[in-house]
Amino acid sequence: MLRLAEHDWRPRAAAHEARIARLTEGHLARRDRKERHPVIDFLFDYYGHTPGKLRRWSPGAGIVLEGAADDPCASWTYMHVDAGSGAVSVDVDAFLAVRGRGLAFIRQILERTLERPIHTGCFGLHEWAMVYRQPEERRHPTWPLRLGAEGTNAVVEGATLACSHFDATRFFTAEALPRNTLSPSRDTMLELEQPGCLHAGMDLYRWAFKLAPAMPSDLVADAFELALDIRTLDMQASPYDLTALGYAPVAIETAAGKRGYAARQRTFGERGNVLRRRLLGAITAVQPRTNVD
């Protein structure tokens, strides 16, 4: 195993904590004021990973931290403290005993997604389908619909819904769901997941933190930043008017808006594929490919 001296790993841990502090300070301040945010809160409410856990730094599996017995990381689940040296490392055997099945599924969904081309053309209509013909029950009731209820309904009715992501379609209204040309489910995730899907890109954050502390924390942070960027487009292209928060709308009901959305969607798909390969490399460090299948 690679060993890191204290003067090597402590600055890395501090830099990670500072990075996450910058990314989450606005959310934490709003939380203290009990203010809701229609864009950012999703990353914490939906994924359920707290800023405190996100701040934790781990080098990932296969690296030993010298002189870390007095560090908080020594008490985390799946961390092993060497009684003789006081060095700390991820206990891979203990991790795999509990998380092995989850790791195998994550490896599979990452590999299967990478096999597929980046598809564009959904134009973020999942958010529109979530309010279709039920505007009074929308997820963000304090924010107006940019085109109003009837205008929103008209966009859905004039478009082709082609959402491949189950966790998005399960929030469709009852009237919108039959309009979707696909029927994603938990059982079809491996067949339908594709790298152009915004939700598949945001889910890379989920897969990364679910494998902590065996994943390097800089990888988790990179996945969080990608999710943050994707979520911004997700809500810019939504039917909500969020200009008061500084989010310029991406008018996907227009030809120019569709082009702009698809271009950014493709960029996110490419960024996501880079992270998928990095995640697969980190997973292999935990469980080499020859030990599975």
RODO-2510 file (C-alpha; in nm, 4 decimals, decimal comma):
residues 293
     n   res          X          Y          Z
     1     m     0,0000     0,0000     0,0000
     2     l     0,1047     0,3582    -0,0615
     3     r     0,1838     0,5383     0,2631
     4     l     0,1319     0,9104     0,3119
     5     a     0,3190     1,0991     0,5810
     6     e     0,1292     1,3509     0,7918
     7     h     0,2854     1,6464     0,6139
     8     d     0,1463     1,5028     0,2878
     9     w    -0,2061     1,4048     0,3788
    10     r    -0,3096     1,6713     0,6326
    11     p    -0,2837     1,9593     0,3782
    12     r    -0,4869     1,7522     0,1321
    13     a    -0,7554     1,6933     0,3920
    14     a    -0,7623     2,0638     0,4812
    15     a    -0,7871     2,1644     0,1152
    16     h    -1,0808     1,9285     0,0636
    17     e    -1,2630     2,0650     0,3674
    18     a    -1,2082     2,4216     0,2464
    19     r    -1,3352     2,3322    -0,1011
    20     i    -1,6555     2,1781     0,0356
    21     a    -1,7029     2,4701     0,2731
    22     r    -1,7003     2,7076    -0,0257
    23     l    -1,9470     2,4923    -0,2155
    24     t    -2,1906     2,4508     0,0732
    25     e    -2,1688     2,7767     0,2687
    26     g    -2,4683     2,9289     0,0922
    27     h    -2,6809     2,6228     0,1577
    28     l    -2,5843     2,6132     0,5240
    29     a    -2,6581     2,9834     0,5698
    30     r    -3,0021     2,9415     0,4137
    31     r    -3,0668     2,6355     0,6245
    32     d    -2,9908     2,8355     0,9392
    33     r    -3,2393     3,0976     0,8209
    34     k    -3,4890     2,8244     0,7306
    35     e    -3,4955     2,9437     0,3703
    36     r    -3,5655     2,7022     0,0878
    37     h    -3,3827     2,7074    -0,2471
    38     p    -3,5470     2,5364    -0,5473
    39     v    -3,2168     2,4523    -0,7168
    40     i    -2,9540     2,3720    -0,4536
    41     d    -3,1664     2,2028    -0,1859
    42     f    -3,2317     1,9115    -0,4211
    43     l    -2,8709     1,7960    -0,3926
    44     f    -2,9109     1,7510    -0,0178
    45     d    -3,2789     1,6607     0,0175
    46     y    -3,2958     1,4086    -0,2653
    47     y    -2,9553     1,2503    -0,2215
    48     g    -2,9588     1,2673     0,1582
    49     h    -2,5841     1,3207     0,1963
    50     t    -2,5101     1,5982     0,4439
    51     p    -2,2539     1,8769     0,4036
    52     g    -2,0791     1,7405     0,7118
    53     k    -2,0281     1,4003     0,5549
    54     l    -1,9253     1,5614     0,2283
    55     r    -1,6487     1,7497     0,4124
    56     r    -1,4898     1,4247     0,5323
    57     w    -1,1657     1,3503     0,3527
    58     s    -1,0410     1,0027     0,2676
    59     p    -0,7626     0,9121     0,0243
    60     g    -0,9602     0,6054    -0,0783
    61     a    -0,8719     0,2379    -0,0597
    62     g    -0,5124     0,1204    -0,0744
    63     i    -0,3540     0,4245     0,0938
    64     v    -0,2247     0,4389     0,4506
    65     l    -0,2316     0,7633     0,6487
    66     e     0,0577     0,7793     0,8890
    67     g    -0,0012     0,9409     1,2270
    68     a    -0,3784     0,9550     1,1845
    69     a    -0,4860     0,7693     1,4981
    70     d    -0,5913     1,0979     1,6614
    71     d    -0,7724     1,2245     1,3534
    72     p    -1,1550     1,1970     1,3320
    73     c    -1,1171     0,9682     1,0295
    74     a    -0,9884     0,6944     1,2601
    75     s    -1,3371     0,6491     1,4050
    76     w    -1,5267     0,6322     1,0759
    77     t    -1,6961     0,3127     0,9669
    78     y    -1,4707     0,0873     0,7564
    79     m    -1,1503     0,2569     0,8755
    80     h    -0,8774     0,0474     1,0366
    81     v    -0,6252     0,1771     1,2905
    82     d    -0,2959    -0,0082     1,3159
    83     a    -0,2369    -0,0517     1,6891
    84     g     0,1390    -0,0473     1,6529
    85     s     0,1987     0,2498     1,4235
    86     g    -0,1202     0,4491     1,4631
    87     a    -0,1628     0,4521     1,0855
    88     v    -0,5149     0,4553     0,9403
    89     s    -0,6462     0,2989     0,6203
    90     v    -0,9692     0,1747     0,4683
    91     d    -1,0515    -0,1782     0,5843
    92     v    -1,1339    -0,3151     0,2414
    93     d    -1,2427    -0,6576     0,3671
    94     a    -1,4892    -0,5054     0,6131
    95     f    -1,6140    -0,2652     0,3464
    96     l    -1,6732    -0,5393     0,0905
    97     a    -1,8427    -0,7632     0,3459
    98     v    -2,1167    -0,5015     0,3825
    99     r    -2,1038    -0,2995     0,0602
   100     g    -1,9855    -0,5612    -0,1886
   101     r    -2,3235    -0,6119    -0,3576
   102     g    -2,3802    -0,2392    -0,3854
   103     l    -2,0338    -0,1916    -0,5312
   104     a    -2,1004    -0,4618    -0,7911
   105     f    -2,4220    -0,2911    -0,9011
   106     i    -2,2554     0,0498    -0,9224
   107     r    -1,9712    -0,0969    -1,1280
   108     q    -2,2242    -0,2529    -1,3619
   109     i    -2,4341     0,0579    -1,4137
   110     l    -2,1236     0,2694    -1,4779
   111     e    -1,9903     0,0212    -1,7340
   112     r    -2,3228    -0,0210    -1,9093
   113     t    -2,3784     0,3530    -1,9304
   114     l    -2,0326     0,4045    -2,0799
   115     e    -2,1173     0,1567    -2,3563
   116     r    -2,3897     0,3859    -2,4899
   117     p    -2,3612     0,7046    -2,6926
   118     i    -2,4644     1,0398    -2,5499
   119     h    -2,8272     1,0913    -2,6447
   120     t    -2,9743     1,4404    -2,6505
   121     g    -3,3270     1,5386    -2,7404
   122     c    -3,5219     1,5057    -2,4159
   123     f    -3,4845     1,8833    -2,3597
   124     g    -3,5426     1,8666    -1,9845
   125     l    -3,9130     1,7966    -2,0242
   126     h    -3,9142     1,5784    -1,7127
   127     e    -3,9583     1,8904    -1,4987
   128     w    -4,2510     1,9989    -1,7144
   129     a    -4,4069     1,6534    -1,6859
   130     m    -4,3930     1,6859    -1,3066
   131     v    -4,6410     1,9744    -1,3131
   132     y    -4,8454     1,8798    -1,6199
   133     r    -5,2150     1,9469    -1,5501
   134     q    -5,1463     1,9627    -1,1759
   135     p    -4,9838     2,3051    -1,1294
   136     e    -5,1268     2,3474    -0,7806
   137     e    -4,9297     2,0426    -0,6637
   138     r    -4,5957     2,1461    -0,8101
   139     r    -4,2780     2,0776    -0,6126
   140     h    -4,1852     2,4451    -0,5829
   141     p    -4,5201     2,6156    -0,5154
   142     t    -4,3693     2,9512    -0,4175
   143     w    -4,2146     2,9964    -0,7626
   144     p    -4,4289     3,0894    -1,0642
   145     l    -4,4514     2,8950    -1,3869
   146     r    -4,2778     3,0909    -1,6591
   147     l    -4,5528     3,0256    -1,9166
   148     g    -4,8384     2,9795    -1,6739
   149     a    -5,0346     2,6586    -1,6274
   150     e    -5,1915     2,6497    -1,9725
   151     g    -4,8672     2,7420    -2,1457
   152     t    -4,6854     2,4684    -1,9551
   153     n    -4,9472     2,2116    -2,0522
   154     a    -4,9211     2,3183    -2,4155
   155     v    -4,5440     2,2627    -2,4219
   156     v    -4,5863     1,9082    -2,2892
   157     e    -4,8674     1,8329    -2,5320
   158     g    -4,6674     1,9628    -2,8254
   159     a    -4,3534     1,7646    -2,7418
   160     t    -4,2405     1,4035    -2,7340
   161     l    -4,1532     1,2886    -2,3841
   162     a    -3,8577     1,0481    -2,3943
   163     c    -3,7321     1,0263    -2,0362
   164     s    -3,5196     0,7171    -1,9687
   165     h    -3,4576     0,7758    -1,5986
   166     f    -3,6890     0,5975    -1,3558
   167     d    -3,6226     0,8253    -1,0605
   168     a    -3,7356     1,1190    -1,2730
   169     t    -4,0446     0,9563    -1,4225
   170     r    -4,1766     0,8447    -1,0858
   171     f    -4,2465     1,2115    -1,0129
   172     f    -4,4432     1,2627    -1,3350
   173     t    -4,8074     1,3521    -1,2870
   174     a    -5,0576     1,0774    -1,3598
   175     e    -5,1585     1,2606    -1,6789
   176     a    -4,7999     1,2962    -1,8012
   177     l    -4,6754     0,9423    -1,7423
   178     p    -4,8649     0,7777    -2,0326
   179     r    -4,7158     1,0394    -2,2657
   180     n    -4,3622     0,9127    -2,2069
   181     t    -4,2361     0,7009    -2,4944
   182     l    -4,0247     0,4885    -2,2580
   183     s    -4,1229     0,2900    -1,9493
   184     p    -3,8198     0,3015    -1,7212
   185     s    -3,8243     0,1010    -1,3984
   186     r    -3,5796    -0,0180    -1,1360
   187     d    -3,5432    -0,3390    -1,3362
   188     t    -3,4582    -0,1602    -1,6619
   189     m    -3,1972     0,0819    -1,5268
   190     l    -2,9108    -0,1169    -1,6740
   191     e    -3,0787    -0,1238    -2,0154
   192     l    -3,1865     0,2407    -2,0359
   193     e    -2,9293     0,4504    -1,8510
   194     q    -2,7337     0,6697    -2,0936
   195     p    -2,4651     0,9349    -2,0380
   196     g    -2,6626     1,2247    -2,1851
   197     c    -2,9303     1,1978    -1,9176
   198     l    -2,8952     1,4834    -1,6693
   199     h    -3,0170     1,2695    -1,3827
   200     a    -2,7691     0,9936    -1,4685
   201     g    -2,4967     1,2581    -1,4520
   202     m    -2,6144     1,3864    -1,1149
   203     d    -2,6372     1,0299    -0,9880
   204     l    -2,2605     0,9949    -1,0237
   205     y    -2,2483     1,1923    -0,7004
   206     r    -2,4719     0,9298    -0,5385
   207     w    -2,2554     0,6401    -0,6576
   208     a    -1,9391     0,8147    -0,5375
   209     f    -2,0508     0,8986    -0,1841
   210     k    -2,2235     0,5632    -0,1350
   211     l    -1,8804     0,4006    -0,1682
   212     a    -1,7110     0,6349     0,0800
   213     p    -1,4610     0,6120     0,2425
   214     a    -1,3281     0,3640    -0,0145
   215     m    -1,3554     0,6306    -0,2867
   216     p    -1,1064     0,9214    -0,2870
   217     s    -1,2838     1,2288    -0,1525
   218     d    -1,1605     1,4501    -0,4345
   219     l    -1,3552     1,2223    -0,6695
   220     v    -1,6672     1,2593    -0,4548
   221     a    -1,6207     1,6375    -0,4566
   222     d    -1,5776     1,6430    -0,8354
   223     a    -1,8996     1,4445    -0,8712
   224     f    -2,0757     1,6891    -0,6403
   225     e    -1,9597     1,9844    -0,8500
   226     l    -2,0818     1,8154    -1,1663
   227     a    -2,4182     1,7503    -1,0018
   228     l    -2,4342     2,1154    -0,8978
   229     d    -2,3675     2,2329    -1,2534
   230     i    -2,6173     1,9879    -1,4004
   231     r    -2,8849     2,0839    -1,1491
   232     t    -2,8445     2,4448    -1,2573
   233     l    -2,9290     2,3576    -1,6187
   234     d    -3,2019     2,1229    -1,4987
   235     m    -3,3875     2,4101    -1,3348
   236     q    -3,3001     2,6738    -1,5936
   237     a    -3,4780     2,4542    -1,8481
   238     s    -3,7687     2,3840    -1,6133
   239     p    -4,1077     2,5550    -1,6378
   240     y    -4,0307     2,7634    -1,3281
   241     d    -3,9370     3,1307    -1,3456
   242     l    -3,6246     3,1591    -1,1292
   243     t    -3,4894     3,4848    -1,2701
   244     a    -3,5237     3,6449    -0,9257
   245     l    -3,2549     3,4024    -0,8083
   246     g    -3,0270     3,4856    -1,1005
   247     y    -3,1089     3,1806    -1,3129
   248     a    -3,1672     3,2845    -1,6726
   249     p    -3,4247     3,0548    -1,8349
   250     v    -3,3311     2,8111    -2,1075
   251     a    -3,6455     2,8336    -2,3188
   252     i    -3,6679     2,4772    -2,4419
   253     e    -4,0021     2,5566    -2,6048
   254     t    -3,8046     2,7443    -2,8735
   255     a    -3,5629     2,6140    -3,1371
   256     a    -3,2773     2,8223    -2,9979
   257     g    -3,3469     2,7010    -2,6465
   258     k    -3,3457     2,3401    -2,7603
   259     r    -3,0095     2,3866    -2,9340
   260     g    -2,8571     2,5506    -2,6284
   261     y    -2,9893     2,2821    -2,3972
   262     a    -2,8651     1,9960    -2,6166
   263     a    -2,5160     2,1488    -2,6415
   264     r    -2,4830     2,1801    -2,2654
   265     q    -2,6348     1,8349    -2,2187
   266     r    -2,3662     1,6853    -2,4427
   267     t    -2,0917     1,8650    -2,2494
   268     f    -2,2262     1,7250    -1,9241
   269     g    -2,2414     1,3797    -2,0784
   270     e    -1,8732     1,4042    -2,1695
   271     r    -1,7801     1,5292    -1,8218
   272     g    -1,9848     1,2490    -1,6725
   273     n    -1,8052     0,9855    -1,8759
   274     v    -1,4705     1,1112    -1,7482
   275     l    -1,5988     1,0681    -1,3935
   276     r    -1,7424     0,7255    -1,4725
   277     r    -1,4001     0,6060    -1,5818
   278     r    -1,2393     0,7531    -1,2704
   279     l    -1,4994     0,5861    -1,0503
   280     l    -1,4416     0,2539    -1,2198
   281     g    -1,0685     0,2893    -1,1620
   282     a    -1,1273     0,3605    -0,7930
   283     i    -1,3677     0,0654    -0,7690
   284     t    -1,1024    -0,1613    -0,9183
   285     a    -0,8640    -0,0486    -0,6440
   286     v    -1,1194    -0,1783    -0,3932
   287     q    -1,2100    -0,4952    -0,5776
   288     p    -0,9919    -0,5947    -0,8748
   289     r    -1,1836    -0,7172    -1,1783
   290     t    -1,0270    -1,0652    -1,1556
   291     n    -1,1986    -1,1189    -0,8201
   292     v    -1,5488    -1,0696    -0,9568
   293     d    -1,7691    -1,2087    -1,2364
***
